[in-house]
Amino acid sequence: MLWSNVIGSIAAAFPLDTWRKRNLVSNILPSPEETDDLSALAGSLPAAKDPAGLASQAATNQPSRWQFWSGIRRSRLVPMIVACALFMELVDSTVISTALPMIAHDFGKDPILLKLGLAAYLVSLAVFIPISGWMADRFGGRAVFSSAIAMFMVSSMLCGLSRSFEFFVAARFMQGIGGAMMVPVGRIVIVRSVEREELVTALNYLTIPALLGPVFGPPLGGFITTYLNWRWIFFINVPISILGIFLALHFMENMREKEVVPLDVVGFVLSAGGLSLLMFGLTTINESLVPRTISLGCIIIGAVATAGYLRHAQTRTAPLLDLNLFKINTFSVGVGGGSLFRIGIGSISFLLPLMFQVGFGLNPLQSGLLTCASALGAMFMKTAIKMVLRAFGFRPVILVNAFFASATIAAFGLFTAQTAHTVIFVVLLIGGCFRSLQFTALNAIAYADIPDNDVSQATSLWAMVQQLSLGMGVTTGAFCLSAASFLQGHTHIVTGDFAPTFAVLGVIAATSAYSAYTLAPGAGAELAGRAGASGSLKAH
């Protein structure tokens, strides 16, 4: 996820010709596993364009505080600060998945109900993503970045101090607001602070936490939950946040745009309110948390508000989300078609800990040590993605790999409590490889035919749809698990309920392959570095 968004950030900052696109993909296209790491999605935001001269002026007129760290260049220092925040966010998102069964136990709730804790965070990310760039332009990158870290820290503490499930979900929603403004705005600061010839190197500093966070998160969360208490998972963010705020205030410039386009307030209210209500209603419709009439009311009001935004966007010259981008075939496949794949795999990080702990009786540490295998598989696949795309092209990879990745999802349902942990680890590792390849291909093809002046809008829309589809994936997985348990006459979740659940999710993910048929044979040839391939279709 991160790598294709880096493409969006750089393209928004300065035009990308054919050579630049191919060179960028060769160096930074491969992505880490983005599903098992539900918040990797937090790095996917539009980068604002660099005001004329701001980056070069900042590079030459360095304030004295920069010289305090004279041994560290600007192209390294600013990315290191942002990477610190990214690592905190990624670890936080992955450790909580491992702790969900224990959190449910402490709150006296059904473990399936904890889907709200994940969905609330993802929906919050989605609805606040579109305004992050505007916030940075209006108030300055340093101010927004520091405030976002502070909000993330406070909401993390509130999660740890929660005494009710409802309060916990509300704190998670607040945490998502901080996540939506933190790392993405930090990336904008990088683009504006670093000289252009050093930009790719600077952005690559974000790759380290993106790769290591999903690997260390599950075992760390399992260790804390097993030997301490799950609440400490959220308190470990406090010292990291304080350090991040200190460094940002002392070593970042508060650059902002001189002229800021007015925010589409009506569009934001309609889209944010509508999508939030719609997702809340769909997530709670099958639960006893709120009366079903309220859930239905939220669904209806949310759908009406969302439809209202669709009409509103047609009347705006600069809408908050430009839906006309879906007329570009490669973007429609990467974003629209890819959403089916994300729905299919969106609940994996939610279901696997449940199966290992509730179904198999493993402790959180054992569960975390197994689930981190997917992230390790993604790291391994990073070294081969460029070669695969160059050899076969985007269309065959997306089409064929969708079935391989979906098959590994269905295979998770074949695990039993007696399955050797080595076998489970290897299967998860292989699944992480296939899913990482699919995500990278889908994320990259979405940008293949986007004009330079539309990259920021495309990234905003892409990121919002991605978070919503992952949130919908969590809701879908929880619904399938509940349905499987009910149809089999079980009063509570047992191991046998997971096999049909993973089978259905695998089928949903496999349907995403259909969208690949609409791609031209040479779609994304520039990005893949395939000379002589034909161009891609521009519209449906």
KOLLUMBA-17457 format. One line per field, with one value per residue (C-alpha): residue in one letter; y, z, x. Coordinates in steps of 0.2 Angstrom, whole numbers, padded with zeros to 4 digits. Layout:
N
residu = A,...
c2 = Y,...
c3 = Z,...
c1 = X,...
***
This chain:
540
residu = M,L,W,S,N,V,I,G,S,I,A,A,A,F,P,L,D,T,W,R,K,R,N,L,V,S,N,I,L,P,S,P,E,E,T,D,D,L,S,A,L,A,G,S,L,P,A,A,K,D,P,A,G,L,A,S,Q,A,A,T,N,Q,P,S,R,W,Q,F,W,S,G,I,R,R,S,R,L,V,P,M,I,V,A,C,A,L,F,M,E,L,V,D,S,T,V,I,S,T,A,L,P,M,I,A,H,D,F,G,K,D,P,I,L,L,K,L,G,L,A,A,Y,L,V,S,L,A,V,F,I,P,I,S,G,W,M,A,D,R,F,G,G,R,A,V,F,S,S,A,I,A,M,F,M,V,S,S,M,L,C,G,L,S,R,S,F,E,F,F,V,A,A,R,F,M,Q,G,I,G,G,A,M,M,V,P,V,G,R,I,V,I,V,R,S,V,E,R,E,E,L,V,T,A,L,N,Y,L,T,I,P,A,L,L,G,P,V,F,G,P,P,L,G,G,F,I,T,T,Y,L,N,W,R,W,I,F,F,I,N,V,P,I,S,I,L,G,I,F,L,A,L,H,F,M,E,N,M,R,E,K,E,V,V,P,L,D,V,V,G,F,V,L,S,A,G,G,L,S,L,L,M,F,G,L,T,T,I,N,E,S,L,V,P,R,T,I,S,L,G,C,I,I,I,G,A,V,A,T,A,G,Y,L,R,H,A,Q,T,R,T,A,P,L,L,D,L,N,L,F,K,I,N,T,F,S,V,G,V,G,G,G,S,L,F,R,I,G,I,G,S,I,S,F,L,L,P,L,M,F,Q,V,G,F,G,L,N,P,L,Q,S,G,L,L,T,C,A,S,A,L,G,A,M,F,M,K,T,A,I,K,M,V,L,R,A,F,G,F,R,P,V,I,L,V,N,A,F,F,A,S,A,T,I,A,A,F,G,L,F,T,A,Q,T,A,H,T,V,I,F,V,V,L,L,I,G,G,C,F,R,S,L,Q,F,T,A,L,N,A,I,A,Y,A,D,I,P,D,N,D,V,S,Q,A,T,S,L,W,A,M,V,Q,Q,L,S,L,G,M,G,V,T,T,G,A,F,C,L,S,A,A,S,F,L,Q,G,H,T,H,I,V,T,G,D,F,A,P,T,F,A,V,L,G,V,I,A,A,T,S,A,Y,S,A,Y,T,L,A,P,G,A,G,A,E,L,A,G,R,A,G,A,S,G,S,L,K,A,H
c2 = 0000,0012,0011,0015,0030,0036,0037,0048,0059,0062,0064,0077,0086,0087,0080,0062,0058,0040,0038,0044,0033,0017,0022,0025,0008,-0001,0006,0008,-0001,-0017,-0016,-0024,-0035,-0022,-0033,-0041,-0024,-0015,0002,0002,0010,0026,0030,0032,0050,0063,0074,0093,0101,0109,0128,0136,0138,0132,0116,0124,0139,0128,0118,0134,0144,0132,0139,0137,0122,0111,0114,0106,0090,0094,0076,0071,0078,0086,0071,0059,0069,0073,0056,0048,0059,0053,0035,0036,0040,0027,0013,0018,0018,0001,-0007,-0001,-0008,-0025,-0028,-0024,-0038,-0051,-0044,-0043,-0060,-0054,-0037,-0045,-0056,-0041,-0031,-0047,-0046,-0059,-0058,-0056,-0039,-0033,-0030,-0013,-0008,-0012,-0005,0011,0015,0011,0021,0036,0035,0034,0049,0061,0056,0068,0084,0080,0088,0104,0104,0104,0118,0129,0127,0121,0103,0104,0111,0097,0083,0088,0089,0073,0064,0072,0066,0049,0048,0055,0043,0028,0032,0033,0016,0009,0017,0012,0004,0000,-0007,0008,0020,0009,0010,0029,0031,0020,0031,0046,0037,0035,0054,0056,0042,0050,0066,0060,0050,0056,0074,0069,0064,0080,0089,0077,0082,0101,0100,0090,0094,0085,0075,0068,0065,0046,0043,0052,0044,0027,0029,0026,0008,0002,0004,-0001,-0018,-0021,-0014,-0029,-0041,-0036,-0030,-0047,-0055,-0039,-0038,-0056,-0054,-0039,-0047,-0064,-0058,-0040,-0033,-0028,-0010,-0008,-0010,0007,0015,0011,0024,0038,0040,0037,0051,0063,0061,0063,0079,0086,0082,0089,0105,0108,0101,0103,0118,0124,0126,0130,0136,0155,0152,0138,0132,0133,0117,0108,0109,0102,0088,0083,0083,0073,0060,0059,0058,0047,0034,0034,0031,0018,0008,0009,0003,-0012,-0016,-0017,-0023,-0041,-0036,-0032,-0017,-0005,-0008,-0014,0000,0012,0002,0002,0021,0024,0013,0023,0040,0036,0029,0045,0057,0047,0048,0067,0068,0060,0073,0087,0082,0084,0102,0106,0111,0105,0092,0084,0067,0067,0052,0055,0047,0030,0033,0029,0010,0006,0017,0008,-0009,-0004,0004,-0002,-0020,-0021,-0017,-0034,-0042,-0031,-0035,-0054,-0052,-0037,-0048,-0060,-0050,-0051,-0069,-0078,-0072,-0078,-0095,-0097,-0091,-0095,-0110,-0118,-0112,-0104,-0090,-0072,-0074,-0090,-0083,-0067,-0078,-0087,-0072,-0062,-0075,-0066,-0050,-0060,-0067,-0049,-0044,-0059,-0055,-0038,-0044,-0053,-0041,-0031,-0046,-0054,-0039,-0036,-0054,-0056,-0038,-0032,-0040,-0058,-0056,-0048,-0061,-0077,-0071,-0067,-0085,-0091,-0077,-0082,-0101,-0097,-0088,-0103,-0114,-0106,-0114,-0131,-0128,-0138,-0137,-0153,-0145,-0143,-0125,-0126,-0130,-0116,-0104,-0109,-0108,-0090,-0086,-0091,-0082,-0066,-0068,-0069,-0056,-0044,-0047,-0044,-0028,-0021,-0024,-0017,-0001,0002,0000,0012,0026,0020,0032,0046,0063,0072,0086,0073,0062,0070,0068,0050,0046,0054,0044,0028,0029,0032,0017,0006,0010,0007,-0009,-0016,-0010,-0019,-0034,-0035,-0033,-0046,-0059,-0056,-0059,-0075,-0082,-0078,-0085,-0101,-0103,-0101,-0112,-0126,-0124,-0118,-0107,-0100,-0099,-0116,-0121,-0128,-0111,-0104,-0116,-0110,-0092,-0093,-0102,-0088,-0075,-0084,-0084,-0065,-0061,-0072,-0062,-0047,-0057,-0052,-0034,-0039,-0044,-0026,-0021,-0019,-0032,-0019,-0009,-0002,-0007,0009,0005,-0013,-0008,-0018,-0011,-0012,-0016,-0008,0005,0003,0007,0024,0022,0009
c3 = 0000,0005,-0010,-0023,-0012,-0012,-0031,-0028,-0016,-0028,-0043,-0034,-0030,-0047,-0064,-0068,-0086,-0093,-0087,-0069,-0067,-0073,-0062,-0047,-0049,-0050,-0034,-0023,-0030,-0020,-0004,0012,0017,0019,0026,0041,0045,0045,0047,0034,0026,0036,0025,0010,0008,-0005,-0004,-0007,-0021,-0016,-0017,-0029,-0021,-0004,-0004,-0012,-0001,0015,0010,0008,0022,0036,0054,0067,0076,0061,0064,0081,0072,0059,0057,0051,0034,0031,0019,0034,0049,0044,0037,0053,0063,0052,0052,0071,0070,0056,0066,0081,0071,0063,0079,0087,0074,0073,0092,0095,0083,0094,0110,0104,0112,0129,0127,0123,0139,0150,0143,0145,0126,0112,0103,0087,0093,0094,0075,0080,0087,0071,0060,0069,0067,0048,0045,0054,0043,0028,0031,0037,0023,0010,0021,0027,0013,0015,0034,0030,0017,0029,0046,0041,0041,0057,0067,0060,0061,0080,0084,0076,0086,0102,0097,0093,0110,0120,0111,0114,0133,0133,0125,0139,0152,0145,0157,0144,0127,0120,0127,0119,0102,0103,0108,0093,0081,0089,0086,0068,0066,0073,0061,0046,0050,0056,0044,0028,0033,0039,0021,0014,0026,0019,0001,0005,0016,0006,-0011,-0025,-0030,-0012,-0012,-0016,-0004,0010,0006,0007,0025,0028,0021,0037,0049,0035,0034,0052,0061,0055,0059,0077,0081,0083,0094,0104,0107,0111,0124,0133,0133,0140,0153,0157,0152,0136,0142,0141,0122,0121,0135,0125,0113,0126,0126,0108,0105,0117,0108,0091,0096,0103,0087,0076,0085,0085,0069,0056,0047,0047,0028,0021,0005,0003,-0006,0000,-0010,0001,0009,0002,0018,0012,0003,0018,0029,0017,0013,0031,0039,0026,0026,0045,0048,0034,0041,0059,0054,0043,0057,0071,0062,0068,0085,0101,0105,0099,0094,0076,0072,0076,0065,0050,0053,0052,0036,0028,0033,0028,0011,0008,0013,0002,-0013,-0009,-0010,-0027,-0033,-0025,-0033,-0050,-0047,-0040,-0051,-0037,-0027,-0011,-0021,-0040,-0045,-0063,-0060,-0061,-0080,-0081,-0084,-0074,-0060,-0059,-0059,-0046,-0034,-0038,-0043,-0030,-0017,-0019,-0015,0000,0007,0005,0015,0026,0041,0041,0055,0065,0062,0063,0082,0086,0078,0086,0103,0105,0093,0096,0114,0110,0121,0113,0112,0102,0091,0088,0083,0070,0062,0059,0046,0033,0036,0034,0017,0011,0015,0005,-0009,-0010,-0018,-0032,-0037,-0049,-0058,-0059,-0066,-0079,-0085,-0086,-0085,-0074,-0082,-0081,-0063,-0056,-0065,-0060,-0043,-0037,-0037,-0029,-0015,-0013,-0012,0003,0012,0010,0015,0032,0036,0035,0050,0066,0084,0079,0064,0067,0070,0057,0044,0049,0049,0031,0024,0032,0025,0007,0009,0013,-0003,-0014,-0006,-0006,-0024,-0028,-0017,-0026,-0043,-0039,-0030,-0044,-0059,-0052,-0056,-0073,-0083,-0070,-0077,-0066,-0061,-0054,-0044,-0027,-0030,-0036,-0021,-0009,-0017,-0018,0000,0006,-0004,0002,0021,0018,0009,0023,0036,0026,0025,0044,0045,0032,0040,0057,0049,0040,0056,0065,0051,0051,0070,0069,0054,0063,0079,0089,0104,0104,0092,0089,0077,0065,0061,0053,0038,0030,0034,0026,0011,0008,0010,-0002,-0015,-0013,-0015,-0031,-0039,-0040,-0055,-0066,-0066,-0074,-0090,-0094,-0094,-0110,-0113,-0111,-0096,-0085,-0096,-0091,-0073,-0075,-0086,-0101,-0117,-0132,-0123,-0129,-0120,-0108,-0110,-0104,-0101,-0100
c1 = 0000,0013,0024,0010,0005,0023,0021,0005,0015,0029,0018,0008,0024,0031,0027,0031,0036,0037,0055,0052,0037,0046,0061,0050,0041,0058,0064,0049,0034,0034,0023,0022,0007,-0007,-0021,-0014,-0008,-0025,-0017,-0004,-0018,-0014,0000,-0011,-0016,-0014,0001,-0001,0009,0025,0023,0034,0051,0046,0057,0072,0071,0069,0084,0095,0089,0091,0087,0100,0091,0094,0113,0111,0110,0123,0128,0110,0105,0087,0083,0086,0080,0062,0059,0065,0053,0038,0045,0044,0025,0022,0030,0020,0004,0008,0013,-0003,-0014,-0006,-0005,-0023,-0028,-0019,-0027,-0045,-0051,-0044,-0052,-0069,-0067,-0063,-0078,-0089,-0093,-0094,-0077,-0086,-0093,-0075,-0076,-0083,-0066,-0057,-0071,-0073,-0054,-0055,-0071,-0063,-0047,-0058,-0069,-0055,-0043,-0049,-0047,-0029,-0021,-0032,-0028,-0009,-0011,-0022,-0013,0004,0012,0021,0005,-0006,0007,0010,-0008,-0012,0002,-0006,-0023,-0017,-0008,-0023,-0035,-0023,-0023,-0042,-0042,-0031,-0042,-0059,-0071,-0084,-0085,-0094,-0081,-0067,-0075,-0077,-0059,-0054,-0064,-0055,-0038,-0042,-0044,-0026,-0020,-0028,-0019,-0002,0008,0000,0003,0021,0024,0018,0031,0044,0039,0040,0056,0068,0076,0069,0084,0084,0065,0065,0079,0069,0053,0062,0065,0047,0049,0058,0043,0031,0040,0045,0029,0018,0031,0034,0017,0008,0021,0023,0004,0004,0018,0010,-0007,-0001,0011,0005,-0012,-0019,-0021,-0002,-0003,-0010,0001,0017,0012,0014,0033,0034,0021,0030,0046,0038,0030,0046,0056,0042,0041,0060,0065,0051,0046,0028,0026,0009,0001,-0001,-0017,-0029,-0044,-0059,-0064,-0080,-0089,-0105,-0097,-0087,-0102,-0112,-0098,-0091,-0108,-0116,-0102,-0100,-0119,-0120,-0105,-0111,-0128,-0121,-0109,-0122,-0137,-0134,-0129,-0138,-0127,-0141,-0159,-0161,-0172,-0158,-0146,-0159,-0161,-0142,-0142,-0156,-0149,-0132,-0137,-0147,-0133,-0120,-0132,-0133,-0115,-0115,-0127,-0118,-0101,-0108,-0112,-0094,-0080,-0068,-0077,-0070,-0069,-0069,-0079,-0075,-0059,-0068,-0070,-0052,-0051,-0035,-0041,-0058,-0049,-0037,-0049,-0066,-0062,-0048,-0061,-0069,-0052,-0050,-0067,-0062,-0046,-0051,-0056,-0041,-0032,-0048,-0052,-0036,-0032,-0050,-0048,-0031,-0036,-0055,-0055,-0038,-0035,-0018,-0012,-0010,0009,0007,-0006,0005,0020,0009,0000,0016,0020,0010,0020,0036,0029,0026,0044,0050,0039,0045,0061,0052,0037,0047,0053,0036,0027,0041,0040,0021,0013,-0001,-0016,-0010,-0004,-0020,-0030,-0021,-0014,-0032,-0036,-0020,-0022,-0040,-0036,-0024,-0038,-0050,-0035,-0035,-0052,-0043,-0033,-0037,-0031,-0020,-0012,0006,0011,0025,0012,0001,0016,0021,0003,0002,0019,0014,-0003,0006,0017,0002,-0008,0007,0009,-0010,-0010,0005,-0002,-0019,-0012,0001,-0011,-0023,-0010,-0005,-0016,-0019,-0014,-0001,-0014,-0026,-0014,-0019,-0037,-0035,-0024,-0038,-0052,-0041,-0037,-0054,-0062,-0048,-0051,-0070,-0068,-0056,-0069,-0083,-0071,-0071,-0090,-0092,-0081,-0089,-0106,-0101,-0094,-0110,-0120,-0109,-0111,-0130,-0133,-0123,-0133,-0119,-0122,-0105,-0090,-0081,-0067,-0079,-0087,-0071,-0070,-0086,-0082,-0065,-0072,-0085,-0072,-0060,-0074,-0078,-0059,-0059,-0073,-0061,-0052,-0066,-0061,-0044,-0053,-0057,-0039,-0029,-0015,-0002,-0010,0003,0017,0027,0026,0031,0046,0040,0046,0035,0019,0003,-0005,-0020,-0038,-0043,-0061,-0074
***
